[in-house]
Amino acid sequence: MDKVQRRDFIKLSAAGVVGNSVALADPPKKFSAYERVSLGKSGLRPTRLIFGTGVRSWNRSSELLRKGRDYAVNVIRGAYERGIRCFDMADTYGSHQPVADALEPFKRDTYLTMTKIWWRSGGPPDTKDPIEQLIERFLRELKTDYIDLVQLHCVDDGDWPVKLAERMEALEKAKKAGKIRAHGISIHAFSALHASPEVSWLDAVHVRINPFGSKMEGPVDRNMAEITKLHQNGKGVIGMKILGEGTLSKDSDKINQSIAFALNSGVIDALDIGFVSVEEIDDIAKRIAAVQPAQKQDQEAK
């Protein structure tokens, strides 16, 4: 994968911006893991840092759950108590019920739930139930009347708006019925990313982003150009693979560079990072607070 050197960070962070003259605006405020942000035009306002429940997960098991149900509940509840107000799940992670148990003491309107539907081959048999049945099961498992965001999981086909049309229509019906607030996809291939900016159905997407190209496909700047189009078109953009699915997590410098790259890109609304301990949450929150915000730029073409 293409590497991005420090000198390239500013160029990539401004991907897609044009203009011949630049005036620096007032210095922006510092970032906080726990500030609420707008997720595009979806109407959702997650915290800047989203708690990911899918670390090394498959077949409804994950590293967090393998540590024990009580342990998982305590970590998820600890995330809420620290200030995280958005929790990302998936049917294949097996995290619905632990998240519901962890958040049961708190008012439903104080946090956001996000989950994903596995539509591809593999996975437990009931993941292929009709969308309407899946949504009803998700609601029961999460002990709630609505889910804030439901996405089609792991989309990797440039023709996905055609191939997944029936599922998209079913999710739109669930949205109109008030059972979900927004819908979208998690993107796992460049072809799917390239096909997404003009899809009006999309409310919010997960995209892979880090400056090292780890667990990404194609040059970083090429990905950033498409992500910029998503953002410009009002889609909510959630960054994932910030730490390259763990491949960067042993290198403190690269962790800092990756977090800063996403935050200062100007096109990533929130960061979805997987956690298996409250100590990890505290560490990432400190790193986010330590990022020096890039100067905002007012672009004016002459």
N, C-alpha and C positions, 0 to 999 in steps of 0.2 A: 504494500500500500504506500501511496505517496506520503512522505513526511512533510511537516510544515515547520520551518524554522521560526525563531522568535521574530525575526525581521518581517516575516510574512503575516504575523497575527493581525496587525492593524488593517492590512490590505484585505484579508479575508473577512474580518469583522465588519467591514464596510461593503461587503459584496452586494452588487446590484445598485449601489448608490451612484448617481451621476451628477455632474455639475463642474463648472470651471472655477468657481470661487468658493472658499470655505471660511466661515466665521465661527470661532469657538464660542459656544454658549457658556452659561454659568456652570461651574463644576457640579456634576451630579452628586446626589447623596450616596452614601455607602450602601452596599447590598446587605440584605438580611435574609437568612433562611426562612424566617417566619413572617415576612411581610406578605400581604395579600396582593396578588397581581391579576390583571385581566388576561383571560385565555382567549386571545383574538376577539372575535365578535360573537363567541358562543354564549356569553352572558355568565359564564362560570368565573369564579375568582378563587383559585387555589392559592396555597402558600407558594412562595418561590421554590421551596424544597418540597418535593413530593416523596412520600414514603413508599418505596417499591418493595413488594412482597415476593418477588419471583427469583431470588438469588438461587442459581443452580436448581431450577425447578422443572418438573415434568411429571405427568401422570398423578397430579394432585399431591405432589410432595415437593418440598423445597428445603434448603439448608435451615431456614428459620423453623419450619415445622418439625424437622427431624431432631431438633433440640428439645422437643416436647411441647405439648399444647399450652401448658401453663407458662412456660418460658416465652413462647411466641406472643401470647396475650399480654404479658408484662412488658415486652419490648414495644409492641404496638401502642399500648396505653402510655408507656413512657414517652413515645414520640408525640402523642397528643399533648401530654402534660408539659412538654418542652416548647410546644407551639406549632407543630406541624398540623395542618388542617386539611390535608388531602392524602388519600390512601389509594394506591394503584394495585389492582388485583387482576386475576384472570381465572377463568374456569379451570384451566389446566394447572394453576398454581395450588389449588386447594385452600385458598386463603380467605374465602368469603366468611365462613363461620368464625374463625379466629378473630378476624377484624370486627365482626359484629359483636362478639363477646367482649372484646377489648374496649369498644366505643360505647357499649350499652349505657354506662353511667352519664354520658354526655348528651346534650341536646342535639337532635338530628340536624338542625339548621346551622350548627357551628362548624361542620366539617363536610367535605366532599368525598364521594365514593366514585371510583373509576374501575371498570372491569372490562374484560375482553372475551370474545366468543371465538372458540377454536373451530374453524370451518374446514380445515384441511384434513388430509388422511391422517390416521393415527389418533391417539388420544382415547380417553374413555368413550364407550359407545354412546352415552347420553349427551355427549358434546355435539352430536349431529341431529339432535331433536329440532323440530321447527323453532324458529326464533321466538314465537309467541310463548311456547312452553319453556324455553330457556330463560326468558325474562321473568316469567312467573317463579321459576325455581330460584333464580338469583335473588329476587325480592324476598322469598321465604328465608333463604340462607343468610341474607344480610339483615333480616328483621326490619325491613323498611318499606315505605310506600313508593319510593322512587329511587332511581340511581342517577347520579349526576352525569356520568359519561359512560357509554358503552361503545366499544370499538371492535371491529373485526380484526382478529389477531394474526400477526405475522404475514402481512400481505406482500407478495414478492413477484407480482405479475403486472406487466405494463397494461394489460387488457382487463385489469380488475374491475373498472366501472361497468363493464359489460358482463363479465363472468359472475360478479357478486350482486347483480342488479336486484334479484329477488330478496336477498338478505337485506340489502339497503332499503328497499321498499318496506319490509317488515319492521325495520328499526325506525323508519320515519313514522309508521303507524303507532309504534310504541311511544314515540316522542309526542305525537299529537294527542295521545291518550293520557299523557302526563306520567307515564311509568318511567321514562327516562327524560333527561333534560337536554342531552346532546348526544351526537353519534359521530363516529369517525373510524379511523384505521390506525394500526401500528405498522410502520413501513420497514421492510427488511430487504429491499433490493432497490438499486438505482432506477431500474425501469419503472417500478411502482411509484417511486418518488417523482420521477419526471412526468408521470401521467396525472399527478394529483392536484397541482395548483389551480386548475380551471374547473375542478369538479365542485359544482355548487352544493351538493349534498354534504360535503365535508364540513363539520363544525370544528373538529380538533384532531390532530395527528400526533403520534409519537415518531420522532425522527432520530436517526443515529448521528451523533456529533461528538467529535473530539479532534484536536489538532494533529493527531498522529495517524489518523486513518485506521485505528485499531477497531476491528469488527465492523468496518464499513466497506463499501464497495465503490471503487473508482477514486479519482483524485478528490481530495478534501475540498478544493475550491469549486469543483464541479458540483459536488453535493451542496455546498453553501449557496451557490447560485439558485438552485431549485428550492432550497429551504427559504431563501429570501423571497422568492415568488409566492410561496405559501403564505408567508407573513404579510406581504404586501396585499394579498387578496383577502385578508381578514380571517384566515384560518388560525385557530389556536395551535401553537407549536410547543410541544413538550419534548425536551431533549432527553434522549436515553443513550446508553453506552458511553456516558460521560467518562467513565473509567475503563472503557474498552472491555466491558463484561469481566472485569477483574484483572485483565492483563496489565493494567497500569497501576493497580492498587498497591504494589510493592515499592513504587518509586514516588516518594513524597513530592519531588519537584514536578513530576509529570501530573500528579493529582492536582497540584496548584495551577499548573498551566492549563489543564483541561477545564477546570472550573472557571478560571478567568476567561478562557476563550469563549465558552458558552455564554457566560454572563455579559460579556462585552460585545458579543456578536450583534446585538440589537435585533435579532430575529428569533430568539428563543425566549418564550414566555416563562417557562418553569423547567426545573431540573428534576428528573425522576431517577433516584438513586436507590439501589437495593441495600437494605440493612439487615444485620442479624444480631445487633447489640445496640444499646443506648450509647455506649462509648463511641461507636462509629458515627452515630448521629451528631454527638457533641463535636467530634473531630471535623466533620464536614461543615457543620454550622460555623465553626471558627474559621475555617478556610474561606468560606463564602464571605464572612465579615471582613476578612483581611484583603480581599480583592480590591485593587485600586481601580475605581470606575474610569473608563476611557472618557475623554472629553467629548461631550455631545457636539455634533456638527450641524450647522444650518447650511444646507446646500442651496446655492442659487446659480442657475445657469445664465451665462451672459450671452 
